[in-house]
């Protein structure tokens, strides 16, 4: 039961972070700052691409981590 709860929490957190990353990457306003995930991000191309890419990678990692943990648990049981 605990594994299922952890799986869904990680999946939901990954989806939220990924959604924020897409929102940062598609921001059109320049010259002002945007507030995302508790951070004030300058709305300049470099920072938007940097933070958007980092959040995107973090979101993908959060989504895939339960699957990777599941595979490692299966591998440990079979050994």
N, C-alpha and C positions, 0 to 999 in steps of 0.2 A: 504493500500500500504506500509506503514512504517513497519507493522508487517512482511510482506513478505520479505522486504529487510533485516530486522534484523534477520529473520529466516535463510536466505541464507548466510548472513555474519557469523553468529554463526556456521552454518554447515560447511562452507568452512574453518573457523579458526580451528574448531575441527578436521577436516580431516587433515589439515596441521600439527597440533600438534601431532596427532596420528601417522602420517607418520614419523615425526621426532623421536618419541618415539620408534617406531619399528626399525628405523635406528640405534638409540643409543643402543638398546638392542641386535642387531645383529652385532655390531662392533666386528671385529676379532682382530684388532691391539691392542696390549697391550704395556704399557710402554711409550706411547706418549700421547698427549692431542688432543682432537677433539673439533672443534668449531661448536656448534649447538645452534640455536635460541639466538644468542647474548651472549652465555656463553662459556667459555673455560672449558671443562669437562675433568678431568684426566682420562686417559684410563686404569683404574684399575677396576677389577671386581665389587667391592663394589660400586664405584661411578657410573659406567655404569648401574648397576641394580637399584640403587637409583634414579638417574635422569631419566632413561628410564621408571621406574614405575610411578614416579610423572607425567611425561609428558603424559603417557598413561592414567592415571586417569583424568588428566586435559582435555585431548582431548575427552574422553568419556563424561565428564561433559559438555563440550562445545557442543557436538553433541546432547546430550539429553536435555539440558536446554530449547531450544525453545519448545520442546514437553511438558515439565513440565509446562512452562509458559502458553502454550495453554490450558492445562487441568485446571490450576488455573483460567484462564479467563472464561472458560466454567462453572466452578463451581460457580464463582461469579455471572454470568448472571442468573443461574438457581435459586439462592437463593432469 
